[in-house]
Amino acid sequence: MDNEINEILPEELEKELNTSKYEIVDVREDEEVANGMIPGAKHIPLNSIPEHLDEFSKDKEYVMVCRSGRRSYNASLYLDEKGINVNNLKGGMLEWEGDVTD
């Protein structure tokens, strides 16, 4: 792999939830996020990331989330190429033990 994407562990992210350090973006499909998202996360399905590119700021740091970490890794690669400061949630929602919103 050419690009090294920074990965963040679920427990690290959970500690940062009450700070405004990260913007969390959930790239799962609608039916997946219906089962709950990380509080404060924004839902942008993976296939629509390119058309939402203007919603990402180079001044912010993002954490990409999916079910297992694979789709969010792909989203991270794409955004990294566009100059966005991005992290991938390692293990995705399968590893997330924190709160979820309904």
Secondary structure as UniProt FT lines:
FT   STRAND          6..8
FT   HELIX           10..16
FT   TURN            17..18
FT   STRAND          23..26
FT   HELIX           30..33
FT   TURN            34..35
FT   TURN            39..40
FT   STRAND          42..43
FT   HELIX           46..48
FT   HELIX           50..55
FT   TURN            58..59
FT   STRAND          61..65
FT   HELIX           70..81
FT   TURN            82..83
FT   STRAND          85..89
FT   TURN            90..91
FT   HELIX           92..95
//
